[in-house]
Amino acid sequence: MGGYASLFNIGSQSFFEVPKDFPAEFDSLLRAPDLEIGPASYEDIAEIYRLENEIEGDDGADLVTLTARWRMFGAGFLTARQDGCLVGYIESCLWDRRLPSFEAQPDCFSSQHRIGAETLYIIFIGVAADCRRRGVASSLLAAISWVGRCYGARRLQAVSRDHVMPLYEAADFLPVTAMPDFLPEPAVNFMLMEHSLL
Ligand SMILES: CC(C)(COP(=O)(O)OP(=O)(O)OC[C@H]1O[C@@H](n2cnc3c(N)ncnc32)[C@H](O)[C@@H]1OP(=O)(O)O)[C@@H](O)C(=O)NCCC(=O)NCCS
């Protein structure tokens, strides 16, 4: 399991009773047992950017945005590696927002991120195209649930494209409400999904 000890060195924000490592039983929760999951390092960001670009193309976050998200909440920015290769990642923030109102401003996450907030919001989850349907994303969701609990979050929240809903449903998220204007993507429906951590 990737070293959570490095969490102590990440970011500038105050620390919130996060244990040094994933619990021993965590490995058994992973659907892909040979995965290494842990917090992203600064050195990982260029590689994450390349994968983001492969997955999202021109709509993907740029290097500056990814770096800002990592600085904002490094503990909630996890990578998944297999044999050393980056195969997936998840970005998140903690906030008090109760969607569905959402302003898609570039800094909306960093301006609202707050350690101690009750909701861990999943900004993005992505898996390399040739590594899908092997449990990488569901393992990342299990890992981020653990991070959320460590930070006292009561729920996970994500806004899902319609074709990604099966992933969240498989991880016991429930649909809350449609968010038709979430992003300007024609012919894509968005749904607010939540998963209780209580
Ligand atoms: C969505 C995504 C992250 C899923 O990653 P993944 O590693 O393939 O997901 P998992 O293997 O953990 O899937 C777990 C379960 O979710 C469901 N699921 C995942 N992807 C699915 C798909 N394309 N179609 C239907 N069900 C799917 C299945 O129930 C799956 O279990 P199964 O393989 O035993 O049937 C990946 O397809 C991706 O990166 N897509 C592009 C980026 C994106 O849209 N990200 C979400 C931003 S809203």
The ligand as an SDF file (V2000), in Angstrom:
LIG
                    3D

 48 50  0  0  0  0  0  0  0  0999 V2000
  -15.5830    5.8910  -15.0340 C   0  0  0  0  0  0  0  0  0  0  0  0
  -14.2300    5.2400  -14.7950 C   0  0  0  0  0  0  0  0  0  0  0  0
  -13.4440    6.0870  -13.7780 C   0  0  0  0  0  0  0  0  0  0  0  0
  -14.4330    3.8100  -14.2380 C   0  0  0  0  0  0  0  0  0  0  0  0
  -13.1630    3.2450  -13.9000 O   0  0  0  0  0  0  0  0  0  0  0  0
  -12.9290    1.6590  -13.7850 P   0  0  0  0  0  0  0  0  0  0  0  0
  -11.6390    1.4450  -13.1040 O   0  0  0  0  0  0  0  0  0  0  0  0
  -13.1210    1.0370  -15.1080 O   0  0  0  0  0  0  0  0  0  0  0  0
  -14.1480    1.2200  -12.8540 O   0  0  0  0  0  0  0  0  0  0  0  0
  -14.2300   -0.1550  -12.0230 P   0  0  0  0  0  0  0  0  0  0  0  0
  -13.5030   -1.2380  -12.7480 O   0  0  0  0  0  0  0  0  0  0  0  0
  -13.8230    0.1020  -10.6250 O   0  0  0  0  0  0  0  0  0  0  0  0
  -15.7760   -0.4340  -12.0860 O   0  0  0  0  0  0  0  0  0  0  0  0
  -16.5170   -0.8680  -10.9440 C   0  0  0  0  0  0  0  0  0  0  0  0
  -17.9440   -1.1180  -11.3560 C   0  0  0  0  0  0  0  0  0  0  0  0
  -18.5420    0.0850  -11.8330 O   0  0  0  0  0  0  0  0  0  0  0  0
  -19.4000   -0.2280  -12.9570 C   0  0  0  0  0  0  0  0  0  0  0  0
  -18.8110    0.3710  -14.1760 N   0  0  0  0  0  0  0  0  0  0  0  0
  -17.6210    0.9860  -14.3100 C   0  0  0  0  0  0  0  0  0  0  0  0
  -17.4620    1.4410  -15.5700 N   0  0  0  0  0  0  0  0  0  0  0  0
  -18.5800    1.0990  -16.2480 C   0  0  0  0  0  0  0  0  0  0  0  0
  -19.0070    1.2820  -17.5990 C   0  0  0  0  0  0  0  0  0  0  0  0
  -18.2450    1.9150  -18.5210 N   0  0  0  0  0  0  0  0  0  0  0  0
  -20.2210    0.7890  -17.9600 N   0  0  0  0  0  0  0  0  0  0  0  0
  -20.9990    0.1530  -17.0730 C   0  0  0  0  0  0  0  0  0  0  0  0
  -20.6350   -0.0770  -15.7620 N   0  0  0  0  0  0  0  0  0  0  0  0
  -19.4390    0.4020  -15.3690 C   0  0  0  0  0  0  0  0  0  0  0  0
  -19.4440   -1.7320  -13.0450 C   0  0  0  0  0  0  0  0  0  0  0  0
  -20.4890   -2.1820  -12.1790 O   0  0  0  0  0  0  0  0  0  0  0  0
  -18.0940   -2.1220  -12.4920 C   0  0  0  0  0  0  0  0  0  0  0  0
  -18.0600   -3.4280  -11.9600 O   0  0  0  0  0  0  0  0  0  0  0  0
  -17.8160   -4.6740  -12.9870 P   0  0  0  0  0  0  0  0  0  0  0  0
  -16.6260   -4.3490  -13.8440 O   0  0  0  0  0  0  0  0  0  0  0  0
  -17.5760   -5.8390  -12.0500 O   0  0  0  0  0  0  0  0  0  0  0  0
  -19.0720   -4.8150  -13.7950 O   0  0  0  0  0  0  0  0  0  0  0  0
  -13.4330    5.1400  -16.1330 C   0  0  0  0  0  0  0  0  0  0  0  0
  -14.2580    4.5030  -17.1020 O   0  0  0  0  0  0  0  0  0  0  0  0
  -13.0000    6.4820  -16.6790 C   0  0  0  0  0  0  0  0  0  0  0  0
  -11.9230    6.9660  -16.3320 O   0  0  0  0  0  0  0  0  0  0  0  0
  -13.8270    7.0940  -17.5470 N   0  0  0  0  0  0  0  0  0  0  0  0
  -13.4960    8.3930  -18.1680 C   0  0  0  0  0  0  0  0  0  0  0  0
  -13.4230    9.5240  -17.1580 C   0  0  0  0  0  0  0  0  0  0  0  0
  -14.7360    9.8140  -16.4770 C   0  0  0  0  0  0  0  0  0  0  0  0
  -15.7880    9.8470  -17.1120 O   0  0  0  0  0  0  0  0  0  0  0  0
  -14.6290   10.0310  -15.1620 N   0  0  0  0  0  0  0  0  0  0  0  0
  -15.7590   10.3510  -14.3030 C   0  0  0  0  0  0  0  0  0  0  0  0
  -15.9110   11.8250  -14.1720 C   0  0  0  0  0  0  0  0  0  0  0  0
  -17.6350   12.2190  -13.8100 S   0  0  0  0  0  0  0  0  0  0  0  0
  1  2  1  0
  2  3  1  0
  2  4  1  0
  2 36  1  0
  4  5  1  0
  5  6  1  0
  6  7  2  0
  6  8  1  0
  6  9  1  0
  9 10  1  0
 10 11  2  0
 10 12  1  0
 10 13  1  0
 13 14  1  0
 14 15  1  0
 15 16  1  0
 15 30  1  0
 16 17  1  0
 17 18  1  0
 17 28  1  0
 18 19  1  0
 18 27  1  0
 19 20  2  0
 20 21  1  0
 21 22  1  0
 21 27  2  0
 22 23  1  0
 22 24  2  0
 24 25  1  0
 25 26  2  0
 26 27  1  0
 28 29  1  0
 28 30  1  0
 30 31  1  0
 31 32  1  0
 32 33  2  0
 32 34  1  0
 32 35  1  0
 36 37  1  0
 36 38  1  0
 38 39  2  0
 38 40  1  0
 40 41  1  0
 41 42  1  0
 42 43  1  0
 43 44  2  0
 43 45  1  0
 45 46  1  0
 46 47  1  0
 47 48  1  0
M  END
$$$$
